[in-house]
Amino acid sequence: MNTILTSCQLATPFETISDGLVAWDIRGKIIYAGSEKEGAHITGNRIDLKGMTAIPGLIDIHVHGGYGIAFGLGNLSEELNKYSSWITHFGVTGFVLSITGPDPDFILQTIRTYIPLFEKEFAGAQPLGLHLEGPFINPKKHGAFNPAWIHLPSLKEMSAYLDAGKGWIRQVSLAPEMEGADQVADLLNNSGVRVALAHSNADFETARRALRGKYNHVTHTFNAQSPLHHRKPGVVGAVLNSEGISAELIADGVHVHPAAMRILTRCLGAERIVLISDAMPGAGLPDGTYTLLGQQVAVQNGEALLPNGTLAGSTATLDACVRNMVELADVPFANAVRMASYNPAEVIGVDDHIGSLAPGKKANIAVFDKNLNVKMTFINGSLVYEENNYG
């Protein structure tokens, strides 16, 4: 039997439909997304959303964990299942795990353990692959990374990671100014992996050349990058001057000032920005001390900080980043949704079956109320989260 969401608004996200209806079949595939009037002939189990808004399920392609879970540590299968269930409370239906480690053997073992897990179906949000953030970054811009975990890019090492990843490594963060980065970027491009400029102290010319050549994505724009200065534009200046590449943004209201969020949006447009949480294990939990990337992190008033005051990931969830883009950066809701659904799906090459509300795609759907809070989450057409007394 078909399932039908009625009396709702839709943000597909390419258009906003005020009298919306979205329907899917028993396989969990969308058969219609449009106006309720034109879809009135569709029969099935109807769910009245009472004016709330249905959007594509959110996709977080840069996250280190949350709810006490640190990707790469502990019982990986048990922790992954726990995270997959928890994150649906925030409208997330797919995510990419950001991992690294103290040495190549640790990273290889982590990759090898995760790959068979990814090949299973999850009742909650689906893991969509891996993001290697490090170890090939600039120690001068290490951010929250343990400097001892960083080293020069190695073609042999990256080849081993790709072999172990069996196509599940979606993107790799890389500093283009480091010796050997060019060769590693070539390998990644030839392997169909997104090359993300990250944790870089490059000057404007080096960063611009990278973004016009072998690098097609930017990791957490503004953070751990040489900043914009009117005589030395740095990495940030190269990103703002770029064309075609996609760029991540941690819109938690802490990592980036709302004015900078607005500037990035005006320079790149809604179609090139990818909202990420960059969340660490303390996300969703009270203030306290947590471990991230081999270092102790104190969460105080929702901010994750190293002992020296450096930001160490965020405690945000992706739905909060969507709200912040609307409330702090004056971005239309549908555009903010695109930044957290279709754009990330496109970056990792899965936009053919998820990321938007369209016939033939999976019925991965989040329902927001008028205050932009998540009330329901569907994955493959199944209701996996519902807040009590919604509406």
C-alpha positions as a Markdown table, in Angstrom:
| # | Residue | x | y | z |
|---|---|---|---|---|
| 1 | Met | 0.0 | 0.0 | 0.0 |
| 2 | Asn | 1.2 | 3.5 | -0.7 |
| 3 | Thr | 1.9 | 6.0 | 2.1 |
| 4 | Ile | 0.9 | 9.6 | 1.6 |
| 5 | Leu | 1.9 | 12.8 | 3.5 |
| 6 | Thr | -0.9 | 15.3 | 3.0 |
| 7 | Ser | -1.8 | 18.9 | 4.2 |
| 8 | Cys | 1.9 | 19.9 | 4.2 |
| 9 | Gln | 4.3 | 22.2 | 2.6 |
| 10 | Leu | 7.2 | 20.8 | 0.6 |
| 11 | Ala | 10.7 | 22.0 | 0.1 |
| 12 | Thr | 11.9 | 19.6 | -2.5 |
| 13 | Pro | 14.4 | 21.6 | -2.1 |
| 14 | Phe | 14.4 | 23.1 | -5.7 |
| 15 | Glu | 10.9 | 24.5 | -5.2 |
| 16 | Thr | 8.6 | 25.3 | -2.3 |
| 17 | Ile | 5.0 | 24.0 | -2.6 |
| 18 | Ser | 2.5 | 25.4 | -0.2 |
| 19 | Asp | -0.3 | 22.8 | -0.8 |
| 20 | Gly | 2.0 | 19.8 | -0.9 |
| 21 | Leu | 1.7 | 16.0 | -1.0 |
| 22 | Val | 4.4 | 13.4 | -1.2 |
| 23 | Ala | 3.6 | 9.7 | -1.7 |
| 24 | Trp | 5.7 | 6.5 | -1.8 |
| 25 | Asp | 5.1 | 2.9 | -2.6 |
| 26 | Ile | 5.6 | -0.3 | -0.6 |
| 27 | Arg | 9.3 | -0.4 | -1.7 |
| 28 | Gly | 9.9 | 3.0 | 0.0 |
| 29 | Lys | 10.4 | 4.8 | -3.4 |
| 30 | Ile | 8.7 | 8.2 | -4.0 |
| 31 | Ile | 6.0 | 8.0 | -6.6 |
| 32 | Tyr | 4.8 | 11.6 | -6.4 |
| 33 | Ala | 5.9 | 15.0 | -4.9 |
| 34 | Gly | 3.9 | 18.0 | -5.8 |
| 35 | Ser | 0.7 | 19.8 | -5.2 |
| 36 | Glu | -2.0 | 18.1 | -3.3 |
| 37 | Lys | -4.6 | 18.9 | -5.9 |
| 38 | Glu | -2.7 | 17.2 | -8.7 |
| 39 | Gly | -1.9 | 14.2 | -6.5 |
| 40 | Ala | -5.4 | 13.8 | -5.1 |
| 41 | His | -6.0 | 10.6 | -7.2 |
| 42 | Ile | -3.3 | 8.7 | -5.3 |
| 43 | Thr | -4.7 | 6.2 | -2.9 |
| 44 | Gly | -3.1 | 4.7 | 0.2 |
| 45 | Asn | -2.5 | 5.3 | 3.9 |
| 46 | Arg | -2.7 | 9.1 | 4.5 |
| 47 | Ile | -0.8 | 11.0 | 7.2 |
| 48 | Asp | -2.1 | 14.5 | 7.8 |
| 49 | Leu | 0.9 | 16.8 | 8.6 |
| 50 | Lys | -1.4 | 19.7 | 9.6 |
| 51 | Gly | 0.6 | 22.3 | 7.7 |
| 52 | Met | 4.1 | 21.2 | 8.7 |
| 53 | Thr | 6.9 | 21.0 | 6.1 |
| 54 | Ala | 8.3 | 17.8 | 4.5 |
| 55 | Ile | 11.9 | 18.0 | 3.2 |
| 56 | Pro | 14.5 | 15.5 | 2.0 |
| 57 | Gly | 16.3 | 13.7 | 4.8 |
| 58 | Leu | 19.4 | 15.6 | 5.9 |
| 59 | Ile | 22.8 | 14.2 | 5.0 |
| 60 | Asp | 25.9 | 15.0 | 7.1 |
| 61 | Ile | 29.1 | 14.4 | 5.2 |
| 62 | His | 31.5 | 15.6 | 7.9 |
| 63 | Val | 30.9 | 14.3 | 11.4 |
| 64 | His | 33.1 | 12.7 | 14.0 |
| 65 | Gly | 30.4 | 11.3 | 16.3 |
| 66 | Gly | 27.9 | 12.4 | 18.9 |
| 67 | Tyr | 25.8 | 11.0 | 21.8 |
| 68 | Gly | 29.1 | 9.8 | 23.4 |
| 69 | Ile | 30.2 | 8.0 | 20.3 |
| 70 | Ala | 33.6 | 8.7 | 18.7 |
| 71 | Phe | 33.9 | 7.1 | 15.2 |
| 72 | Gly | 36.8 | 4.8 | 15.1 |
| 73 | Leu | 36.8 | 4.0 | 18.8 |
| 74 | Gly | 35.1 | 1.3 | 20.9 |
| 75 | Asn | 33.0 | -1.5 | 19.4 |
| 76 | Leu | 32.5 | 0.0 | 15.9 |
| 77 | Ser | 29.5 | -2.1 | 15.0 |
| 78 | Glu | 27.6 | -1.4 | 18.3 |
| 79 | Glu | 28.5 | 2.3 | 18.3 |
| 80 | Leu | 27.5 | 2.7 | 14.6 |
| 81 | Asn | 24.1 | 1.2 | 15.2 |
| 82 | Lys | 23.6 | 3.4 | 18.3 |
| 83 | Tyr | 24.5 | 6.5 | 16.4 |
| 84 | Ser | 22.4 | 5.6 | 13.3 |
| 85 | Ser | 19.3 | 5.4 | 15.5 |
| 86 | Trp | 20.0 | 8.5 | 17.6 |
| 87 | Ile | 20.8 | 10.9 | 14.7 |
| 88 | Thr | 17.3 | 10.3 | 13.1 |
| 89 | His | 15.9 | 12.5 | 15.9 |
| 90 | Phe | 17.4 | 15.4 | 14.1 |
| 91 | Gly | 16.2 | 14.6 | 10.6 |
| 92 | Val | 19.4 | 13.0 | 9.4 |
| 93 | Thr | 18.9 | 10.0 | 7.2 |
| 94 | Gly | 22.5 | 9.5 | 5.9 |
| 95 | Phe | 26.0 | 10.4 | 7.1 |
| 96 | Val | 29.7 | 10.1 | 6.2 |
| 97 | Leu | 32.0 | 9.2 | 9.1 |
| 98 | Ser | 35.1 | 11.4 | 9.4 |
| 99 | Ile | 38.0 | 9.4 | 10.7 |
| 100 | Thr | 41.7 | 9.5 | 11.2 |
| 101 | Gly | 44.2 | 7.9 | 13.6 |
| 102 | Pro | 47.6 | 8.0 | 15.3 |
| 103 | Asp | 49.3 | 5.9 | 12.5 |
| 104 | Pro | 48.6 | 4.2 | 9.2 |
| 105 | Asp | 48.0 | 0.8 | 10.7 |
| 106 | Phe | 45.3 | 2.2 | 13.0 |
| 107 | Ile | 43.6 | 4.0 | 10.1 |
| 108 | Leu | 43.8 | 0.9 | 7.9 |
| 109 | Gln | 42.3 | -1.3 | 10.6 |
| 110 | Thr | 39.5 | 1.2 | 11.1 |
| 111 | Ile | 38.7 | 1.3 | 7.4 |
| 112 | Arg | 38.7 | -2.5 | 7.2 |
| 113 | Thr | 36.4 | -2.8 | 10.1 |
| 114 | Tyr | 33.8 | -0.3 | 8.9 |
| 115 | Ile | 33.5 | -1.5 | 5.3 |
| 116 | Pro | 31.5 | -4.7 | 5.9 |
| 117 | Leu | 29.2 | -2.7 | 8.2 |
| 118 | Phe | 28.4 | -0.2 | 5.5 |
| 119 | Glu | 27.2 | -3.0 | 3.2 |
| 120 | Lys | 24.3 | -3.8 | 5.6 |
| 121 | Glu | 20.9 | -2.0 | 5.8 |
| 122 | Phe | 20.4 | 0.1 | 8.9 |
| 123 | Ala | 17.1 | 0.6 | 10.6 |
| 124 | Gly | 18.1 | 4.2 | 11.3 |
| 125 | Ala | 20.2 | 6.7 | 9.3 |
| 126 | Gln | 22.4 | 5.0 | 6.7 |
| 127 | Pro | 26.2 | 5.3 | 6.8 |
| 128 | Leu | 27.3 | 6.5 | 3.4 |
| 129 | Gly | 31.0 | 6.0 | 3.6 |
| 130 | Leu | 34.2 | 7.5 | 5.0 |
| 131 | His | 35.9 | 10.9 | 5.0 |
| 132 | Leu | 39.6 | 10.8 | 5.8 |
| 133 | Glu | 40.3 | 14.1 | 7.5 |
| 134 | Gly | 44.1 | 13.8 | 7.8 |
| 135 | Pro | 46.7 | 12.7 | 8.3 |
| 136 | Phe | 47.9 | 14.7 | 5.2 |
| 137 | Ile | 47.3 | 18.2 | 6.5 |
| 138 | Asn | 49.5 | 21.2 | 7.5 |
| 139 | Pro | 50.6 | 21.0 | 11.2 |
| 140 | Lys | 50.5 | 24.8 | 11.3 |
| 141 | Lys | 46.7 | 24.6 | 10.8 |
| 142 | His | 46.1 | 21.4 | 12.8 |
| 143 | Gly | 43.1 | 22.8 | 14.7 |
| 144 | Ala | 41.9 | 20.1 | 17.1 |
| 145 | Phe | 44.1 | 17.4 | 15.5 |
| 146 | Asn | 46.9 | 15.9 | 17.6 |
| 147 | Pro | 50.0 | 17.2 | 15.8 |
| 148 | Ala | 51.7 | 13.8 | 16.4 |
| 149 | Trp | 49.1 | 12.3 | 14.1 |
| 150 | Ile | 50.0 | 14.5 | 11.1 |
| 151 | His | 52.6 | 13.7 | 8.4 |
| 152 | Leu | 53.5 | 14.4 | 4.8 |
| 153 | Pro | 51.2 | 13.0 | 2.0 |
| 154 | Ser | 52.2 | 9.5 | 0.9 |
| 155 | Leu | 51.1 | 7.9 | -2.4 |
| 156 | Lys | 51.7 | 4.4 | -1.1 |
| 157 | Glu | 49.8 | 5.1 | 2.1 |
| 158 | Met | 46.8 | 6.6 | 0.3 |
| 159 | Ser | 46.8 | 3.7 | -2.2 |
| 160 | Ala | 46.5 | 1.3 | 0.8 |
| 161 | Tyr | 43.6 | 3.3 | 2.2 |
| 162 | Leu | 41.8 | 3.3 | -1.1 |
| 163 | Asp | 42.3 | -0.5 | -1.6 |
| 164 | Ala | 41.0 | -1.2 | 1.9 |
| 165 | Gly | 38.0 | 1.2 | 1.4 |
| 166 | Lys | 36.6 | -0.7 | -1.6 |
| 167 | Gly | 34.9 | 2.4 | -3.0 |
| 168 | Trp | 33.5 | 3.6 | 0.4 |
| 169 | Ile | 36.0 | 6.5 | 0.8 |
| 170 | Arg | 34.0 | 9.5 | -0.4 |
| 171 | Gln | 36.3 | 12.4 | 0.3 |
| 172 | Val | 39.8 | 13.1 | 1.6 |
| 173 | Ser | 40.9 | 16.4 | 3.2 |
| 174 | Leu | 44.3 | 17.5 | 2.0 |
| 175 | Ala | 46.6 | 20.5 | 2.4 |
| 176 | Pro | 47.8 | 21.4 | -1.2 |
| 177 | Glu | 51.0 | 23.1 | -0.1 |
| 178 | Met | 52.4 | 20.0 | 1.5 |
| 179 | Glu | 55.1 | 18.0 | -0.3 |
| 180 | Gly | 53.5 | 15.0 | -2.1 |
| 181 | Ala | 50.0 | 16.4 | -2.0 |
| 182 | Asp | 49.8 | 16.9 | -5.8 |
| 183 | Gln | 50.5 | 13.2 | -6.5 |
| 184 | Val | 47.9 | 12.1 | -3.8 |
| 185 | Ala | 45.3 | 14.5 | -5.3 |
| 186 | Asp | 45.9 | 12.9 | -8.8 |
| 187 | Leu | 45.4 | 9.4 | -7.3 |
| 188 | Leu | 42.2 | 10.5 | -5.6 |
| 189 | Asn | 40.8 | 12.2 | -8.7 |
| 190 | Asn | 41.5 | 9.1 | -10.7 |
| 191 | Ser | 39.7 | 7.0 | -8.1 |
| 192 | Gly | 36.6 | 9.1 | -8.1 |
| 193 | Val | 37.2 | 10.5 | -4.6 |
| 194 | Arg | 36.4 | 14.1 | -3.7 |
| 195 | Val | 39.6 | 16.0 | -3.0 |
| 196 | Ala | 38.9 | 18.6 | -0.2 |
| 197 | Leu | 41.2 | 21.5 | 0.5 |
| 198 | Ala | 41.6 | 21.5 | 4.3 |
| 199 | His | 43.7 | 22.4 | 7.3 |
| 200 | Ser | 45.9 | 24.5 | 5.0 |
| 201 | Asn | 48.2 | 27.5 | 5.4 |
| 202 | Ala | 48.5 | 28.0 | 1.7 |
| 203 | Asp | 48.8 | 31.4 | 0.2 |
| 204 | Phe | 46.1 | 32.7 | -2.2 |
| 205 | Glu | 47.9 | 31.7 | -5.4 |
| 206 | Thr | 48.5 | 28.1 | -4.2 |
| 207 | Ala | 44.9 | 27.7 | -3.0 |
| 208 | Arg | 43.5 | 29.3 | -6.1 |
| 209 | Arg | 45.5 | 27.0 | -8.3 |
| 210 | Ala | 44.4 | 24.0 | -6.3 |
| 211 | Leu | 40.7 | 25.0 | -6.6 |
| 212 | Arg | 41.0 | 25.5 | -10.3 |
| 213 | Gly | 42.7 | 22.1 | -10.7 |
| 214 | Lys | 42.7 | 19.0 | -8.6 |
| 215 | Tyr | 40.7 | 20.1 | -5.6 |
| 216 | Asn | 36.9 | 20.2 | -6.0 |
| 217 | His | 35.7 | 20.7 | -2.4 |
| 218 | Val | 36.6 | 22.6 | 0.7 |
| 219 | Thr | 36.5 | 21.3 | 4.3 |
| 220 | His | 34.9 | 23.6 | 6.9 |
| 221 | Thr | 35.4 | 26.9 | 5.1 |
| 222 | Phe | 37.0 | 29.6 | 7.3 |
| 223 | Asn | 38.2 | 27.1 | 10.0 |
| 224 | Ala | 41.8 | 25.9 | 10.1 |
| 225 | Gln | 42.6 | 27.9 | 6.9 |
| 226 | Ser | 44.8 | 30.9 | 6.1 |
| 227 | Pro | 42.4 | 33.8 | 6.6 |
| 228 | Leu | 41.3 | 36.6 | 4.3 |
| 229 | His | 43.4 | 39.7 | 4.5 |
| 230 | His | 43.1 | 42.5 | 2.0 |
| 231 | Arg | 46.7 | 42.1 | 0.9 |
| 232 | Lys | 47.0 | 38.4 | 1.5 |
| 233 | Pro | 43.7 | 36.8 | 0.7 |
| 234 | Gly | 44.8 | 33.3 | 1.7 |
| 235 | Val | 42.7 | 30.1 | 1.4 |
| 236 | Val | 39.5 | 31.9 | 2.4 |
| 237 | Gly | 40.0 | 34.5 | -0.3 |
| 238 | Ala | 40.6 | 31.8 | -2.9 |
| 239 | Val | 37.4 | 30.0 | -1.8 |
| 240 | Leu | 35.4 | 33.3 | -2.1 |
| 241 | Asn | 36.8 | 33.8 | -5.6 |
| 242 | Ser | 36.3 | 30.3 | -6.7 |
| 243 | Glu | 34.0 | 28.8 | -9.3 |
| 244 | Gly | 32.4 | 25.4 | -9.5 |
| 245 | Ile | 33.8 | 23.9 | -6.3 |
| 246 | Ser | 31.7 | 23.0 | -3.3 |
| 247 | Ala | 32.5 | 24.3 | 0.2 |
| 248 | Glu | 31.5 | 23.1 | 3.7 |
| 249 | Leu | 30.2 | 25.4 | 6.4 |
| 250 | Ile | 29.8 | 24.7 | 10.1 |
| 251 | Ala | 26.7 | 26.8 | 10.8 |
| 252 | Asp | 26.6 | 26.2 | 14.5 |
| 253 | Gly | 26.9 | 30.0 | 15.3 |
| 254 | Val | 30.2 | 29.4 | 17.0 |
| 255 | His | 32.7 | 28.4 | 14.4 |
| 256 | Val | 31.7 | 31.1 | 11.9 |
| 257 | His | 30.2 | 34.6 | 12.5 |
| 258 | Pro | 26.8 | 35.1 | 10.9 |
| 259 | Ala | 28.2 | 37.9 | 8.8 |
| 260 | Ala | 30.8 | 35.5 | 7.4 |
| 261 | Met | 28.1 | 32.9 | 6.8 |
| 262 | Arg | 26.1 | 35.6 | 4.7 |
| 263 | Ile | 29.3 | 36.5 | 2.8 |
| 264 | Leu | 30.0 | 32.9 | 1.8 |
| 265 | Thr | 26.4 | 32.5 | 0.7 |
| 266 | Arg | 26.5 | 35.6 | -1.5 |
| 267 | Cys | 29.8 | 34.6 | -3.1 |
| 268 | Leu | 29.0 | 30.9 | -3.7 |
| 269 | Gly | 25.3 | 30.7 | -3.8 |
| 270 | Ala | 23.0 | 28.1 | -2.3 |
| 271 | Glu | 24.0 | 25.5 | -4.9 |
| 272 | Arg | 27.6 | 25.3 | -3.7 |
| 273 | Ile | 27.5 | 25.4 | 0.1 |
| 274 | Val | 27.3 | 22.1 | 2.1 |
| 275 | Leu | 26.2 | 22.4 | 5.7 |
| 276 | Ile | 28.0 | 20.0 | 8.1 |
| 277 | Ser | 27.9 | 19.5 | 11.8 |
| 278 | Asp | 31.6 | 18.5 | 12.3 |
| 279 | Ala | 30.1 | 17.1 | 15.5 |
| 280 | Met | 32.2 | 15.5 | 18.2 |
| 281 | Pro | 31.2 | 12.9 | 20.8 |
| 282 | Gly | 29.8 | 15.5 | 23.2 |
| 283 | Ala | 27.0 | 16.5 | 20.7 |
| 284 | Gly | 23.6 | 15.7 | 22.3 |
| 285 | Leu | 25.1 | 15.3 | 25.8 |
| 286 | Pro | 25.6 | 17.7 | 28.8 |
| 287 | Asp | 28.8 | 19.7 | 29.3 |
| 288 | Gly | 31.7 | 17.6 | 30.3 |
| 289 | Thr | 35.0 | 16.1 | 29.1 |
| 290 | Tyr | 35.2 | 14.0 | 25.9 |
| 291 | Thr | 37.9 | 12.5 | 23.7 |
| 292 | Leu | 38.4 | 13.7 | 20.1 |
| 293 | Leu | 41.2 | 12.8 | 17.7 |
| 294 | Gly | 43.5 | 11.7 | 20.6 |
| 295 | Gln | 42.9 | 14.8 | 22.7 |
| 296 | Gln | 40.8 | 15.7 | 25.7 |
| 297 | Val | 38.1 | 18.2 | 24.9 |
| 298 | Ala | 36.0 | 20.2 | 27.4 |
| 299 | Val | 32.5 | 21.1 | 26.4 |
| 300 | Gln | 31.4 | 24.3 | 28.2 |
| 301 | Asn | 28.1 | 25.9 | 27.4 |
| 302 | Gly | 27.8 | 23.8 | 24.3 |
| 303 | Glu | 31.3 | 24.8 | 23.0 |
| 304 | Ala | 33.9 | 22.1 | 22.5 |
| 305 | Leu | 37.4 | 23.4 | 23.4 |
| 306 | Leu | 40.9 | 22.1 | 23.8 |
| 307 | Pro | 42.8 | 23.2 | 26.9 |
| 308 | Asn | 44.4 | 26.0 | 24.9 |
| 309 | Gly | 41.0 | 27.4 | 23.9 |
| 310 | Thr | 41.0 | 26.0 | 20.3 |
| 311 | Leu | 37.6 | 24.9 | 19.0 |
| 312 | Ala | 37.5 | 21.1 | 18.7 |
| 313 | Gly | 34.6 | 20.2 | 16.5 |
| 314 | Ser | 31.0 | 21.2 | 17.4 |
| 315 | Thr | 28.2 | 20.0 | 19.5 |
| 316 | Ala | 25.6 | 20.9 | 16.9 |
| 317 | Thr | 23.2 | 18.7 | 14.9 |
| 318 | Leu | 22.5 | 19.3 | 11.3 |
| 319 | Asp | 19.0 | 20.5 | 11.8 |
| 320 | Ala | 20.3 | 23.2 | 14.1 |
| 321 | Cys | 22.7 | 24.3 | 11.3 |
| 322 | Val | 19.7 | 24.5 | 8.9 |
| 323 | Arg | 17.8 | 26.7 | 11.5 |
| 324 | Asn | 20.9 | 28.9 | 12.0 |
| 325 | Met | 21.2 | 29.6 | 8.2 |
| 326 | Val | 17.6 | 30.8 | 8.2 |
| 327 | Glu | 17.7 | 32.7 | 11.5 |
| 328 | Leu | 21.3 | 34.0 | 11.6 |
| 329 | Ala | 22.2 | 34.2 | 7.9 |
| 330 | Asp | 18.9 | 35.2 | 6.4 |
| 331 | Val | 18.9 | 32.2 | 4.0 |
| 332 | Pro | 15.5 | 31.1 | 2.6 |
| 333 | Phe | 14.4 | 27.8 | 4.2 |
| 334 | Ala | 14.4 | 25.8 | 1.0 |
| 335 | Asn | 18.0 | 27.0 | 0.2 |
| 336 | Ala | 19.2 | 26.0 | 3.7 |
| 337 | Val | 17.5 | 22.6 | 3.2 |
| 338 | Arg | 19.4 | 22.2 | -0.2 |
| 339 | Met | 22.7 | 22.9 | 1.6 |
| 340 | Ala | 22.0 | 20.0 | 4.0 |
| 341 | Ser | 20.4 | 17.5 | 1.6 |
| 342 | Tyr | 20.9 | 17.7 | -2.1 |
| 343 | Asn | 24.3 | 19.4 | -2.1 |
| 344 | Pro | 26.0 | 16.9 | 0.2 |
| 345 | Ala | 24.4 | 14.0 | -1.7 |
| 346 | Glu | 25.8 | 15.5 | -4.9 |
| 347 | Val | 29.3 | 15.9 | -3.4 |
| 348 | Ile | 29.6 | 12.2 | -2.5 |
| 349 | Gly | 27.9 | 11.0 | -5.7 |
| 350 | Val | 24.6 | 9.6 | -4.3 |
| 351 | Asp | 22.2 | 12.3 | -5.6 |
| 352 | Asp | 20.7 | 9.8 | -8.1 |
| 353 | His | 18.7 | 8.1 | -5.3 |
| 354 | Ile | 18.7 | 10.4 | -2.3 |
| 355 | Gly | 18.9 | 14.2 | -1.5 |
| 356 | Ser | 15.7 | 15.5 | -2.9 |
| 357 | Leu | 12.0 | 14.7 | -3.1 |
| 358 | Ala | 11.4 | 13.3 | -6.6 |
| 359 | Pro | 9.8 | 10.2 | -8.1 |
| 360 | Gly | 12.1 | 7.2 | -8.1 |
| 361 | Lys | 14.2 | 8.4 | -5.2 |
| 362 | Lys | 14.1 | 6.9 | -1.7 |
| 363 | Ala | 11.5 | 8.2 | 0.6 |
| 364 | Asn | 14.0 | 9.6 | 3.1 |
| 365 | Ile | 12.1 | 12.5 | 4.5 |
| 366 | Ala | 12.2 | 14.8 | 7.5 |
| 367 | Val | 9.2 | 16.8 | 8.8 |
| 368 | Phe | 9.7 | 20.2 | 10.3 |
| 369 | Asp | 7.2 | 22.3 | 12.3 |
| 370 | Lys | 6.8 | 26.0 | 11.9 |
| 371 | Asn | 9.6 | 26.6 | 14.3 |
| 372 | Leu | 11.9 | 24.5 | 12.2 |
| 373 | Asn | 12.1 | 21.6 | 14.7 |
| 374 | Val | 12.1 | 18.0 | 13.6 |
| 375 | Lys | 8.9 | 16.2 | 14.3 |
| 376 | Met | 9.2 | 13.0 | 12.1 |
| 377 | Thr | 11.8 | 11.2 | 10.1 |
| 378 | Phe | 11.2 | 8.5 | 7.5 |
| 379 | Ile | 13.9 | 6.3 | 6.0 |
| 380 | Asn | 13.1 | 4.2 | 3.0 |
| 381 | Gly | 9.4 | 5.0 | 3.7 |
| 382 | Ser | 9.5 | 3.7 | 7.3 |
| 383 | Leu | 8.8 | 6.0 | 10.2 |
| 384 | Val | 11.9 | 5.8 | 12.3 |
| 385 | Tyr | 11.4 | 8.8 | 14.6 |
| 386 | Glu | 8.3 | 10.7 | 15.8 |
| 387 | Glu | 8.2 | 13.3 | 18.5 |
| 388 | Asn | 5.2 | 13.0 | 20.8 |
| 389 | Asn | 2.4 | 15.4 | 20.3 |
| 390 | Tyr | 3.7 | 16.9 | 17.1 |
| 391 | Gly | 1.6 | 19.5 | 15.3 |
